[in-house]
């Protein structure tokens, strides 16, 4: 059976999931494009599939719709042929290195950080409550599916860092008082790396909890890096020094 009407109640329900308020209420979110849908399916987060491609088959319920409906549900200029309805990510116990995000606002930055965290073996991301929604479509696309490969928690950062296991070295960035990241030995230590807001950096109350401050040595002609690039370099240095 194919749904052809935009006024169909099921389609209206899917439309609501484009809004954060309803994602939070329903504990569901949408992913778009076959690669992301397949990643969600691989990790057990896929609940339903919406598609205009009659040849696509999945081991979850498949809802066939018209191209017009796909376009109405799409967040992209050119809509894809498949959208997945996914349950929100599980929250797991903290292990390994952690990246802590203090009020990151740009969806592209957050998506890049999630992708790099997986690449450089950080096991958990802890985000402040003010950080951009991880289920924002732009965040999801920027992760290239790595969203499903990592433990992500939203928490009060001050409280989280103050109660973090003492075996963790809490590290943040400071271009004025920090040490060159390349000169620090991180071997045999578990790291909680704190990255700050794109404009204001790490808040003072969070920075004051940290044990060590670092910076990335670079050409003086460049005043700063964006949060996604900076976080990626720092995670690389921690993982491969």
PyMOL commands that set and color helices and strands:
alter all, ss='L'
color gray80, all
select helices_A, chain A and resi 9-16+20-26+34-42+67-73+107-119+137-143+146-149+157-163+181-183+204-207+227-240
alter helices_A, ss='H'
color red, helices_A
select strands_A, chain A and resi 2-3+28-32+46-51+61-65+82-87+97-101+122-127+151-154+168-173+179-180+190-195+212-215
alter strands_A, ss='S'
color yellow, strands_A
deselect
rebuild
show_as cartoon
